[in-house]
């Protein structure tokens, strides 16, 4: 069908520029939604330090971790997103199946996220070989924020994967509050997702994680 109206007389390169502008505008809008959602769950992300982050740790009482389970997306496959670490190594997340994965989205400026990190580090060491714990920073500053954080907190068992363009966050809807933790089975299928901080060193956490293991509920 022939184009009608003013657009019919526009050169092809003008149309392409307009399409690119629309995509850029859409991506910016989605990023704004993500940031707004994250701020709702984690106060604000104005700086690299978590608000209250120095006062919360794995010793924080279980009552302070109020995450909720969501099984709505059970069966969804690992997102097709490529992550990167400070050394430039990349990971195609969709190709990481083979071992159950506990995927955690976090940020250095998110106090509940900071509270979880020591527990996730302990969990990664304890369940090495059974569950692969993948922590993914959503910090826009990337390595500039992540490297000092890991050095300061000594998280020896956690990977430093980064998603500074928020591609992974967009895959989860673009507005999810941080932290967000998703369990995948060995086939890369989602089992459940935890919205908000959770006490990962508790017995309840191990029961939940067992659902993603071979023979799990």
Order of alpha helices (4+ residues) and beta strands (2+ residues): alpha-beta-beta-beta-beta-alpha-beta-alpha-beta-alpha-beta-beta-alpha
